[in-house]
Amino acid sequence: MYAIVNIAGQQFKVAKDQHLFVHRLQGDEGASIEFDNVLLVDNGGKITVGAPAVKGASVTAKIVSHLKGDKVIVFKKKRRKGYKKKNGHRQHFTKIQIESITL
């Protein structure tokens, strides 16, 4: 059984006991979160597609940890002008574990 769910503006294909890195979510580590915006559910070959979301379907997940991703370097340069600008950042992520998919 799997589902396609909208989490923080992005769509993810999730299954039970799967670990997933999503954009930073509000909540403490160990807290449980429920996502109601389920777009598609596959229950053993029986596919249910929502318009736009499946009514009554939800995905429950547990926050495992909050962490930062790898460093991303942003380098800008204009040739022959002496202009160079180096910048970078580390994106904030939340690691979640999918606990259940209910239809």
C-alpha positions in Angstrom: 0.0 0.0 0.0 1.3 3.4 -0.9 0.0 7.0 -1.2 0.9 10.2 -2.9 0.6 13.0 -0.4 1.3 16.8 -0.5 3.7 17.7 2.3 4.8 21.4 2.7 4.0 22.2 -0.9 5.8 19.1 -2.4 4.3 15.7 -3.5 5.8 12.5 -2.1 5.1 8.9 -2.7 5.0 7.3 0.7 4.7 3.8 2.2 4.4 2.5 5.7 7.7 2.6 7.8 9.4 4.7 5.2 11.9 7.5 6.2 11.6 10.8 4.4 13.3 14.2 4.3 10.9 17.1 3.9 11.2 20.9 4.3 11.3 22.0 8.0 8.0 21.2 9.8 6.7 22.7 13.0 6.8 20.3 16.0 9.1 18.6 18.4 11.0 15.4 17.8 8.9 12.4 18.6 5.6 14.3 17.9 3.0 12.8 15.5 1.8 14.7 12.5 -1.2 14.0 10.3 -1.4 14.9 6.6 -4.9 15.2 5.1 -4.0 16.3 1.5 -3.7 12.8 0.0 -3.8 12.9 -3.8 -3.8 9.1 -4.6 -4.0 5.8 -2.7 -3.0 2.4 -4.0 -4.5 -0.4 -1.8 -3.3 -3.7 -3.2 -3.9 -2.8 -6.8 -7.1 -0.8 -6.1 -6.2 2.8 -7.0 -8.2 5.7 -5.6 -7.6 9.1 -7.2 -8.8 12.3 -5.6 -10.2 15.4 -7.2 -8.1 17.1 -5.9 -7.8 15.1 -2.7 -9.1 11.7 -1.5 -11.9 12.3 1.0 -11.3 10.6 4.3 -7.8 9.6 3.6 -4.9 10.6 5.8 -1.2 9.8 6.4 0.2 9.7 9.9 3.9 10.4 10.4 6.3 10.8 13.4 9.0 13.5 13.5 12.4 11.7 13.9 14.7 14.7 13.9 15.4 18.2 12.6 18.6 18.7 10.6 20.4 20.7 8.0 21.3 19.5 4.5 24.5 19.8 2.6 26.0 23.2 1.9 24.9 24.8 -1.4 27.4 27.2 -3.0 26.1 30.2 -5.0 28.8 31.8 -7.1 28.1 34.8 -9.4 30.7 36.2 -11.8 30.7 38.7 -14.7 33.7 38.1 -16.9 36.2 40.9 -17.5 34.4 43.2 -15.0 36.1 42.1 -11.7 32.7 41.1 -10.3 32.7 38.0 -8.1 30.2 37.2 -5.4 30.3 33.9 -3.4 27.4 33.0 -1.1 26.0 29.8 0.3 23.4 28.3 2.6 22.3 25.0 4.2 18.7 24.1 3.9 16.7 23.0 7.0 15.0 19.6 6.8 12.9 17.4 8.9 13.3 13.6 8.9 9.9 11.9 9.3 8.8 8.2 9.5 5.5 7.2 8.0 3.5 5.3 10.6 0.2 4.6 8.8 -2.0 5.3 5.7 -5.7 5.3 6.3 -8.4 5.3 3.7 
